[in-house]
């Protein structure tokens, strides 16, 4: 403590002996930390937007299937509508919405082309609460009710089938008897999503599809929505308890791509942290080496006066701690101000086409992540101080007479 | 009187082989309590090297230096730092003040290292500055002081911790004759009134003229050691 009282004022004043050099180091540290924090906020915002958009489309936060359905989604791996126990669990306050869907592999045929699709029998009222597909209908209308035997298809599928709103397509599926069931459907709506989704899914009323396939009361999936992400694990547990023979999965296990993107976001931020740290470290080592060698005579003098080698090490380390600490504080402040300034969202509509693949929407909302303001500043500060130990160690090692001789 | 400093066969060789320079060639010397001694000799005679050995700033190649009968040989760096702090005051040719500290802070610095409490520290630093005639200049940084004033601060710093001996290496080399005379009078007065022991490496006849003991060095050896 005594040493700190002795050295801290000296260290602080030493920082300002060469204000230009100190400012350059401050700028390097500030920009480094600012970019890490802002990137992390942006990536999190982007990922969240992308994830929310993807989950809102169809997946939701989790789904329930019959065992084996996800490995082999055929007619033999369907399940009945939820029983009273499962329904009670699905109606619990932790789950905001849920839907039951019949999903079958099918073939869509127009006058010109035949294409494989996934046919989804849905309950439109429930879908409006959980899925964004009804809002994505850009031509025509969405389904009226579960008995509606019309078809909603994607814009790109319509293009590929060379069909259009108001025309008819034939959908073929395997029915409960294993025979081929086919029927013509009026195309009453076209939806606009990403191309892959548009090409894959065709929607019709669930009751209508069950009737067509003689699969009354059979469904392929229950999708459920949870307002709070932190409730996911306990909710999954309670659903598993309510439906012991069924396969209950969270979204990360349903969409491996989304799960991987979620994990890779953190990796991206840490890679940027590493790149920034290398740059900041080079700047700090350079500055501190210059600062040390310029003052080598002075360190010799201080040693002659009775300062111990450890004190010299502490003095230079303290200078680094103060300098990097100040840069870290300014970097944090700059990042907070940047994020506050961008609270209205970053408009990326100019890149809408490119962003479609990520389903992130045109506006990215920066996320304020309190833990980032603990972890990253401490990392920058800690690593910066550690790399500055080398010049400090060199300074304390030199003998006083050597130091004084070098500069005279 | 006991010797404060004893040099026993001190040698110092810089470099190796054909490039070896014998800076000190077996110095035997005692500096007694209360001495006001000057160490003179031509450039390269070994004055500064000997002062560095006595000041525990450098290690002899052979022999040993004893301060208050304690041999320096075998002491660790931190122990040598403690010894310098408690027993030796330094005055250098180039003043060597810490530029970011004021005159008072420069003087107080040594007292801070000695962990003397702030009030006492302030009193002693101001008294030392008053003794060298710098009252009213306590807040000035070295850059705002003349060469003579800076050297006075250096003297105050060297004396404030009440060392056993003050080692001064060419303390007047950068000063004009008026300032030199004032400083020499000051050091002499401190020696006479406070009994501070001085060993001064110098060429300056005005300094040598005040000394009570004069040591002449040639080629790393003591050529003469006379008391007046």
HADDOCK unambig.tbl for C-alpha pairs under 7 A between the chains (distance, minus, plus):
assign (segid A and resid 6 and name CA) (segid B and resid 112 and name CA) 6.56 0.50 0.50
assign (segid A and resid 13 and name CA) (segid B and resid 100 and name CA) 6.15 0.50 0.50
assign (segid A and resid 14 and name CA) (segid B and resid 100 and name CA) 6.68 0.50 0.50
assign (segid A and resid 301 and name CA) (segid B and resid 96 and name CA) 6.87 0.50 0.50
assign (segid A and resid 303 and name CA) (segid B and resid 81 and name CA) 6.75 0.50 0.50
assign (segid A and resid 304 and name CA) (segid B and resid 57 and name CA) 6.61 0.50 0.50
assign (segid A and resid 304 and name CA) (segid B and resid 84 and name CA) 6.79 0.50 0.50
assign (segid A and resid 305 and name CA) (segid B and resid 84 and name CA) 6.48 0.50 0.50
assign (segid A and resid 305 and name CA) (segid B and resid 85 and name CA) 5.86 0.50 0.50
assign (segid A and resid 305 and name CA) (segid B and resid 110 and name CA) 6.82 0.50 0.50
assign (segid A and resid 306 and name CA) (segid B and resid 81 and name CA) 4.46 0.50 0.50
assign (segid A and resid 306 and name CA) (segid B and resid 82 and name CA) 5.88 0.50 0.50
assign (segid A and resid 306 and name CA) (segid B and resid 84 and name CA) 5.39 0.50 0.50
assign (segid A and resid 306 and name CA) (segid B and resid 85 and name CA) 4.28 0.50 0.50
assign (segid A and resid 307 and name CA) (segid B and resid 81 and name CA) 6.15 0.50 0.50
assign (segid A and resid 308 and name CA) (segid B and resid 78 and name CA) 5.42 0.50 0.50
assign (segid A and resid 308 and name CA) (segid B and resid 81 and name CA) 5.57 0.50 0.50
assign (segid A and resid 309 and name CA) (segid B and resid 78 and name CA) 6.89 0.50 0.50
assign (segid A and resid 400 and name CA) (segid B and resid 57 and name CA) 5.95 0.50 0.50
assign (segid A and resid 401 and name CA) (segid B and resid 57 and name CA) 5.48 0.50 0.50
assign (segid A and resid 401 and name CA) (segid B and resid 58 and name CA) 6.15 0.50 0.50
